[in-house]
Amino acid sequence: MTTPPPNTVIAELAEALRRKKARQRHYRGIDYHHFLDDWHHIPRGTAVFGDTVVYGYPHIGRVLALEAGLKAHFQAPFWAEEKINGFNVRIVRIGDRILALTRGGFVCPFTTDRLPDLMPLTPFDRHPELVVCAEVAGPDNPYLESSPPFIDRDVRLFVFDLMETNRAAFLPYRDKQALIERFRLPAVPCYGYFRVDEVERIRRLMLELHRDWREGLVFKEDSPRDHRAKYVTGNSNIDDLRAAADNLLELPPEYFTNRLLRLILFIEENGLGLTVDLERLLGGVLLGGLHQAVTKYQQEHRVYTTFRCRFRERENAELLLDHLKRASRHVQIRPRTLAREDGRWLLEFDRIYPALTGMLGDLLAGRMIYD
């Protein structure tokens, strides 16, 4: 499947807008469009700023069986980079502004606001066509409840790929690394260069990441086709379940069953076995989240999660709240505070889960149900 050139993307935009596969957006004086879904081989998240196209970040396949997956999908040696538990952004220069786009292709007011804190911006002076693909992670972010264990405050940024505007391909791996080193960009850890038959070496690395409660690895083939695959640790699935346990009714059942299956396959392939400690941990994760949801409802008559994040400019905090309120179809966004703290604007808001809130309200009021 070939990604169409920029002129085709721009030509397809009017029809995509008519079919509601794309949407016009506005961010602080900048008008742009982004594709909400894959459309005629144009990847979801592709953004169009006038005659500049920033292609969406492509889907990367997941393997659930390490040895079989590597042998089935890789034809050449590959690099193994850490997969960071955060949210994906593409950072690009548009005119004299540097913007951060989310995976879905809209300008993220939070990341855009914090870019000077997170990475040097000098690469865009020398390479204005550059697109920096990165993960933003940490406990004080506006999107995710979980974060890497090695970040205890705020957020950090980790570069994992480089692209260019009006081009769908990644820069070659060695060119990427050279630019990262030249401009001292914060990058994801690279754990080395592997052959397909070095499964045991990779397995030992994965078990270390598993014990440290880190997310996993992304494999990037050293070949013209630049094939990729991701493989996550067992404990990363437990982290996902912990974060989602108080949001049970807002997520499809497949979210939970998929992660349980990934966990079982990981522990079986890596010889960990189903231990009593693991059973207790997993039960505690699921029951603990639901117990917390019931307790919150009994005390406050709503089930919610509180998020906090820091901004350089108040306007960007307000723009983020507006965006979240418009984009949140299955949850409600309720601001708590927006105040100055240590030279930044600290925003706190609740993400309220109406389905579970409503169900608990009915059940605790004595509603009868039929199994």
LINDAUR-V753072 format. One line per field, one symbol per residue. ss: DSSP state (@ for helix, = for strand, . for the rest). A space follows every 50 residues. Layout:
ss=???
//
This chain:
ss=.....@@@@@@@@@@@@@...======..======...=..=....===. .===.......=...@@@@@@@@....======...========..==== ==....=.@@@@@@@@@@....@@@@...========............. .....=========........@@@@@@@@@@@...=..=====....@@ @@@@@@@@@@@....======......=====.@@@@@@@@@@@@@@@@@ ..@@@@@@@@@@@@@@@@@......@@@@@@@@@@@@@@@@@@@@@@@@@ ...========..@@@@@@@@@@@@@@....==========..======= ==.@@@@@@@@@@@.......
//
